[in-house]
Structures are given as C-alpha cells and as structure tokens.
Amino acid sequence: MYCIAIDDGHGMETAGKRTPTFPDGSVMRENEYNVAVAQFLEEMLRRCGFRVLMVAPEKEDTSLSIRVKRANDAKADAYVSIHANAAGNGWNQANGIESWVYSKSDAKGKAFAGAVHRALVAAIGRKDRGVKESDMLYVLKQTNMPAVLVEGGFMTNLEEANLLRNTKYRKLCAEGICKGICAFFDVKYIPESEEEEEQVKRYQKIEDLPYGKDVIQKLVEEGVLSGDKSGNLNLSEDMLRVFVILARKAVI
Ligand SMILES: [Zn+2]
C-alpha cells in the first residue's frame, strides 16, 4: 500500500500568508485553504486505498524540518505540499496554477510533479502556469521521495481569492491532486458514490424542482408541506419522487 505524505504548507498564524482585505472586509489566511484541501485530499486518498501521513496535524506552526523528517522517517512514497500563491501585497491581475519540483529531482520525481499538476489544472480549469523548478524550496529539496508543491491559485487575485475560500473549489482542488496521484501510481480513482451525493441533494424552492412542481405546489397550498420559516422546503430527491408517485396514483 502506497503512503502519501500531505503537507498543509504553513501554520495558521504564519506572518504575511493571507489575502488582501476583501470588499466585504474579511481576510482569508492561506492556511485556511491549505488545511481544507489537505483534509479533503486525505479522505479521497484513503477512499482510493492509499495510506496517508499528515506531516503537520498540529494547530500551531510545524517547522519545515519536522514536516520533512516525518515523511522521510515514514518512508512515504510521495509528498504533496499544498499552498496558495501571492504576487505582491495588494489585489492584482496575476492568476493561474503553478506547481514546483526540485530542479535536481530524478525523472520519477518530475513525472510525479507533472502528473499532479496536470490533473489539478484539468480539475479546476484555471490558467496553466506550468511546473517550475527550484533548488531552494526546503520541502522539495530535503524529502527522499517524489515531491511536489502546488499553488492552487493567487490569494492576491480577487477572483481566485474568492475561489480559494469556496468549499466546492477546495474540494475540486483535492480531487484533481488525488486523480494525479492515482494516475502516477496507476491506482484506480474512486469517486464519492453517486448515492452519497444524491442523499445530500435537497430542493428548497418549488422553482428548483427538476419535476413535479405542480404536485408540490398543490401540497404547499393545502398546507401538507410548509417548509421552514424562510419557506425552504428542504425536500430530498426521494421524498419528491414519493409525492409525485402518490399524486399520480391519486392518493394525495
Ligand atoms: Zn504558502
């Protein structure tokens, strides 16, 4: 069983690693994105049959040397460091996805970085800035296994910063990285089952329903369905189907 080391980049309080102030007055710290993607990735990799080593599970900042030592000691098969990019301090136009690999890495290491980068870009559809080489980045230089550092968008670009704080985007980033790791190790990527996704799908308004609007409208008018205080129906796919079938059979 392959073991993947996941590195969430920085500590929550690492100086400077944050977005400029959003128009709504809020700020996102880089680690909020990194941790969220790391956690999604952990869950996805386990589902695909990998062992996962979180190299910095602590709340406080974990030094880079400890992160790397943990991966090397565990003899992890690959190392993924998750980051968000920045250009300068204020909002600007720099955007897109870039990944980093150690310049003196062997062919296997470069192939790993390429596989993860390509799958990440394919999953999220942002501008591809390519895989860049560095002989400076500690976690790439000091790890004994194929290692990649991914930058999932620019915190200093308003559009990408809004994506970076979006849960769906974070999940999509993790999915891309996971697919790249699966491709590299020739392991089948196992998606979340459609059944699970269907269970969380709930319709709130009559106009959102894929079918059966007239049936539900009638039940609301009759007071059979009232929804919550805001008029949200919170109707699952299964319940909708049952109501429509009963209506068809003229039971209700
Ligand atoms: Zn970073």
Boltz pocket constraint, residues with backbone or C-beta under 6 A from the ligand:
constraints:
  - pocket:
      binder: B
      contacts: [[A, 9], [A, 10], [A, 17], [A, 30], [A, 82], [A, 83], [A, 84]]
      max_distance: 6.0
